[in-house]
Amino acid sequence: MLLMSSAPALLPNWIGGDWTVSQASEVADIANPATGEVLARAPMSSAEEVAQAVAAASAAFPAWRRTPPGDRIQFLFRLKALLERDFDDLAATVTRECGKTLAESKGELRRAIENVETACGIPSMLQGVVSEDIAPGIDELMIRQPLGVCAIISPFNFPGMIPMWFLPYAIACGNTVVVKPSEKVPLTMRRIAELLEQTGLPKGVVNVVNGGQAASEALLDHPEVRAVSFVGSTAVAKAVYQRGAKAGKRMQCQGGAKNPVVVLPDADIESTVKVVSDSAFGCAGQRCLAASLAFAVGDASAPFVEAMSEAAETRNVGDGLDAETEMGPLITHASRERVESLIAKGVEEGARIAAGGARTPVRGPDQGSFLRPTILEGLPADGQIAKTELFGPVLGVVSVATVDDAITLINNGAYGNMACLFTSSGESARKFRYEAQAGNIGINVGVAAPMAYFPFSGWKESFFGDLHAQGAHGVEFFTQTKVVVERWPKTWSRKF
């Protein structure tokens, strides 16, 4: 376990089952975004150190792929038990390095554990298919086999959950893994690696290398890395996808989003506002399923804006370790300044700040990157801010005449991660579910986050690749199919 002292510790890498001190000359401070306290330092590992981790994973692969699936998942059962045992400690670690509230951190870890549980079903999920007598005396079968070394490059906003979208499925399918956590929040992955070590997982099956862009690029370029799982902004996801695909790797790259919610006049405003507030302001808006744009249809506009403004103004903002805090800080001061500039751009385009929009006193010491939840009313649908991922606690409101107008605007957008409708009409709900061009649809739900046994289905500029994270898609991504055609003539058998 990481021990804090007066001098922030330098995080080690975990390579081939050993904790190794990086020789990197550059390090990054890991700061608590609520207090500014430096918790530890992360080395910016070199390409050579990445190569060491890949070599360890490659060396571990032959024995691991020959380990029966039923034996491989025993390590995941043990990991699940350890995650449950250390649940509160892990949640506090997420909050300290990421800033979200303890309740949000616990929700994140619960989703992480659900993916571990789902991957424990690999003995069934890996099953192939067989067809007898495709021709007289000839059988044909399709089996699944692991790829080899797989890399995971994860973002800052869900340091516990997002690596678990991929890692349990990868190793359960017989692959070995190198994880490169975000240099902003590597402490949670450090703790998970410690728990993996406690399971007795064979050395080299999972490796953790700290670093920044150079480490990510080294993973993308290494010829022994067969597949890469990435989550980040759309611009970076597209670049990562292109670079990895060019090198012949299997890629799944989750990008950004501009998630719309549509509020119809027949929606229950009280429950809608509660759900949309949690979606827009939860995790300080720093999640790829945050509602960031609301289309208020017809008469729904005025009461929705009024109620949302009150919800924004009364939300408790502060250190996520405080039990009464309802929203924590943004990850860095630079992130806050970027969001503030985008709010100003929205006003310049003609929107009105109905609530928030500024730094404001918060619960506890104001040393962090806090920003009030913000409502931008009257945002022009054709403006820049209505199309830009803000990744902060800001909800833009656009008034439209009909649900068809809202669907048209959604479908004309570049992103397709999530779209939600609030209504009491089954007819409207079915129309929206059928026509809205997004991979995750919510009906009277503000965060349409798939369970672990469903794929996380982003569309358009929100995803680059063919197979998504989680569930059956995860199994397909981390395996390759082999078709075998067999014939055993009787005359041949007499020779032996």
N, C-alpha and C positions, 0 to 999 in steps of 0.2 A: 504494500500500500504506500502511496506517496505521502511522505512526511513533510509538513510545512516547517520552515525555520525562518530566521530573520533574513537569510539570503535565499531568494527564490531558487528552487531546485531546477536543474537542467534535466528535462525529461529524457530518458533513454529510449532507444529503439528496441524492439523485440524481434530478434532475427534468429531463426533456427532454434528457438526455445531458450535463447539466452538474452538477458538484458545487457545491451551494449551502449557505451557512451559514444555519441556521435563526434566525429572530428570536424564537423562543420564550423567554419569561422563566423558564420552569421547566425544569430539567434533572434527569436521574436518573443516579446513579453506576452504572457497570457494574463489579461487583466479582467477583473470582475467589472462588468459594465455598469453595475449599480453603484460601486464605491470607488472605482479606479485602482483598487489594491492589486498589485502584481502577485498572482498566485504561483506562477512558475514560469519557466522559459522553455520554448520549443526550438530545437535545432533545425536549421534549414539544410536537411541532409542532402548530400551530393548524389550525382548519378551513380558513382561508384558504390555508395552505401545502398542505394536502391537495387543495384545489380547484385549485391550480397544477399539481400532479402529474396530476390527472385531466384537466385541460385539455391538458397535454402528451401524455398517452396518447390523448386524443380526436383531437388534431391529427395524430398519427402513424398512426392507424387506417386512413384511406382508402388510403394508399399501401401499408401493410403487408398489408391484406386482398387487394390486387390482386397482391401478390408470389406467384408460384407456390409451392405447397407444397414442391416439390423444391428451390427456392431458399431458402425459409425454414429448412429443416432444416440447411442448410449451416452456419448459425450455431450450431446445436446440436452438430453434429459438432466444430466448433472448441471449443465450451465443454467438451465431453467430454474433448478432448485437454488443455485447460488445467486441468481438474479433476484429471486424472491427473498432470499435471506438478507441480502444487502440492499433491498429496494429503497429504503428511506435514505441511506447513505448515498446511493447513486443519484437519487433525485436531487439531493442537496448539492452534489457535484455539478449536475447539469445546471441548476439555478445559479450557482456561483460563477461558472464560466460563461454561461449563455445569457443570463439575465431574466429568464422567464419565471413565472411564479412557481411555487412548489407544486401546486395543483396541476399546472401545465406540464411540469417535469414528470410528475407521476403518471399523467396520461400518456406522455411520450414513451415512458418505459413500459407501460402496460402494452402498448402497441408493439414495442420491441419484443417483449416476451411472447406475444401472440404469434409473431413470425417464427420464433424458435419452436413453439409448440406445433405450428403447421408443418415446419420442415421435419419434425419427428415422424411424419407420415410418409417419408420418402420410400420405404419398402413397397408401399402401394402405388405411390405417385410415379415411381420409376418403371413400372411394369410396361412391357412392350406389347406387341400384337403378333398373332400367329394365324396363318391361313394354311390349312391342309389341302393337299391335292390341287394346287394351282394348275397342275398338269398331272397325268397319271404317274403316281409314285414320287412326286416332287412337292415339297413343302416350302413355304416362304415365311420368314419372320423378321420383325423389326425390333431391335434392341436399342437401349440408350446407354451411352458410355460418356464418362467425364471428358472435359476439354483439356485440362492440365492446370497451368497457373492462371489464376484470375486476379484482377486488380479492382479495388474499390477506392474511389476518390470521393470523399464525402464532404458536405458543406457544414457551415457553422450553426445553422438554425435548429437542427435536430441531431445532436451529437450521439445520442443513444439509439434513436429509432432508425435513422436512415441506414447506417451500416448493417442493421439487422434486416433491412429489406432484402439484402443480398447474401451476407455471410452465411447464415444457417443453411440456405439452399445450396450454395456453392460447395460447402464442405460435405453436406449430407449426400450430394450427388457424386462425391468422390474427387472433387477438385481440391487444390491447395490455393491459398489466398495471401495477397499482400494488401494491407489496408493503409491508405494515406489519409489520416483525418485532417480536418481543417486546422491550420496553424493557429487559428483564433480559439479553438475549443478542443484541444487534444486530451484533456484530462479524463473525460468520460471513457474514451476508447482505451486509455491506459488502464483504467479500472476494469473494463471488460476483458482486456487481455490478461490481467492478473487472475480473473475468474476462470478464463479458458485454461490458463496454466494449472489452476487448482483441479480442473476436471481430469487431468492426466492426458490431455490431447497430445498425440505424438508431436515431437519437435518438428517445426518447419511447416506444419499443416496450415497454421495461421501466423502471419508476421505483420508487425506494425512499424512503419517508417514515418517519422515526423518530417515535415518539410513544407515547401511552398510550390510555386509554379515549376521550378526546375525538377523537383521530385516527381510531380505529376507528368511532366513531359518525358522524363526518363522511363516511367512506367508505360506510357503510350508508345514509346519507340523501341522498347526492349523486345527482341524477337521471340523470347520464350513466354511472354505474356499473351495468352490466347484470347482473353476477353476482358473488357473494362466496363464497370458500372460507375456512372457519374451523376451527380446532382449539383446544379448551380444555375447561374443566369443563362438566358437563352443565347446570348452572344458567345459565352464561353462554352456552353454545351454544344453548340454548332461547331465551334472550332475543334473541340475535343473529339467529337464524332468524326469529323472529316479527317483529322490527323490519325486517329486509330483505325478507321476504315481503310484509309490509304495504305496502312501497314498490314492490312489483311486480318484485322482483329474483329471479333464479334463485339458489337457496341450496343449499350443502352444508356442514353443520355437524357436525363430529365432537365428541362429548361425552366424558363420563367412563366409568368401567368399574369393575366389581368382578369380576375374572376368576377363575373357579373352576377348580381342577384336581381330578380325581377319581382316587384311587389305589385300585386293586383288590388283593385279597390275592395274585393271581397275577402282579402286576407285579414286575419286577426292581428291588429296592429301591435297589441301588447306582447303577444308571444313572438311575433315576427321581429320586433325591435330587440327583444332579449337575445334571440338566436343570431340575428345579424350583427349585433354589438359584439357578441363573443367571437364571431367569425372575423370581423374587421379588426378588432382591437386585441384579440387573444394573441399571445406571443409577440405583442407590440406590432402586429401585422407582418411579422417576419416569417411567413410560411407560404408555401406555394399553393395552398388552398385558402388563403385569406380572401374574404370578400373585399374588393377594393373599388367596385363600381356598382351603383344601384340604379336600375331603371324603374322609376316610380310611374306607374301607369294611371293616367287620368286623375281622378279624385284622390288617389292614394298619396299624391305628392306632398301636400301641405301637412297632413297629420303624421306622415312618416318622417319628414324632415324635423318637425317639432319634437317628436318623441325620441328620435335618434340623437338630436342635439342635447336633449336633457340627459340621455344615457351617457353621452360622451363627457359632458361637463361634470357628472357625478361619479365617474369611475375613479377608484382609488389607484393612484400611480405611485410606485415606490419600489423599494428593494423586494425582490421576489421571495426572500426568506421571511419577510413579515407576513403573518397569516392573513392579515386584512388587506394586503395588496391585491389588486385585481389586474394590474398591468405593470410589467417591468420596463426596463430601459431598452433602447436600441443597442445593438452590439458594440458600436464605437461612436465617438464624437463625430467622426467623419461621416458615418451613416446618418446620424441626426442632421448634420449640415446639408447632406444631399437631399434628404426628405424635405427639410425646410425650404430649400431652393425650389423644389418641385411644387410645394404648396404655393409659394410666391408666383410661380409660373402659371398655376391654375387661376389665381386671382387676376393676373395679367391677361389671361384669356377670357375673363368675364365672370368667373365664379365668385361667390360670396362665402367668406368663412362664417358658417353658422355656429360653429363651436370649435374650441381649441385653437390650433394653429400656431402655438408659441411654446417656448419653454416656460415652465411654471413651477411653483413650489410643490414638492412631492413629500410623501411620507418618509421621514428619516433624513439623513445627510444627503444633500443635493450635490454629490460629487460625480454622479453618473451621467450617462447620455440619455436623459429623459426628455420626452416630448408628450404634450397633451394629446389625447385622442382628438381627431379633427374631422369635421364634416364640411365638405365643399359643396354648397348648394348651387344649382344652376350651371353646372359644368357643361360646356359645349361638347356634344357628342363627337364632333369632328376635330376637336382640339388635341394637342399633344398629350395632355395629362390624362385624358380619357383613354388613351392608347398605351400609356407608359406604366410599366410595373414600378410602383413606388417602394414596395417592401418596407412599409412603415404603417403606423396606426392612422391611416387616412382613408375615408370613404367619400368618393365623389358621387353626387346625385344628379342624374339626368332625367328630366321629365319627358315622357313620351305619351302619345295618344292611345296606342293599342298594344296588346301583347305581340301582335305581328310586327309592329315597329321595333319592339325590343328584340325579338328573335332575329330580325334582319340586321340590327346593329351588332348583335352577338356574333352572327355568322360572318359578318364582314370583318371582324377583328382578326388580328394575327395569331392570337393565342387560342388554346382550346383545352385548358386543364380542367376547369370546373365551371358549371353554370347552375344556378339555383332559382327555383320559382316558389313564391309564397302566394297561396290561393286556397280557397275552399271548394273550388270547382274541379271535379274529376276530368271533365272535358278539357279544360285548359291545361291541366297537368299532363294528360296524355299527349296533347298537341306539342307541349314544350319538350317532353321526353323524346318524342319522335323527331322533332325538327331542329332542336338546338345542337349546334356543332361543337360539342365538348365531350371529353372522354369520361368525365365524372359528373353525373347529374344529381342534383338534390331537389327534392320536392318537400317544401316546408322544413328543410334541413339546411343549415348554414355552412357546414363543413362536410362535404360529401366524401369523406375519407374511407376508402375501401377497407374492409376487414382483410386480415392477412391471407385468407384463402381466395380472395379476388385480386385481379391485377390492378395496379395503380395506373389508370388508363388515360394519360395525357394525349392530346391530339395537336396537330398543326405545329406551331412554333414552340409548343410546350414540351415536345418530346421528339427525339431523334433516335430512330432504331425501329425494330419490328416487335420485339418482345419486351414487355414491361416488367417491373419489379413485382415480387410477391407471388404466392400461390403457384398455379399450374404454369404461368408464364415464366416464373423463376426456374422451375424445373426444366422447361424447354430451353431457356437461355443457357443454362449451365450444363447441358448435355448435348451430344451430337448423336444423330440416329445412324444406325448401321443396319442395312438390309442383307439378310443371309438367305440364299436359295440352296436347298439341300435335296440331293437324290442319293439313295442308297440301294442300288440294284441288288437283287438276290445273288446274282452270279458273282458280284464282287465279294460278298460276305463269305462265300465258300472258299475263297483263296486264303483265308486267315484262320 
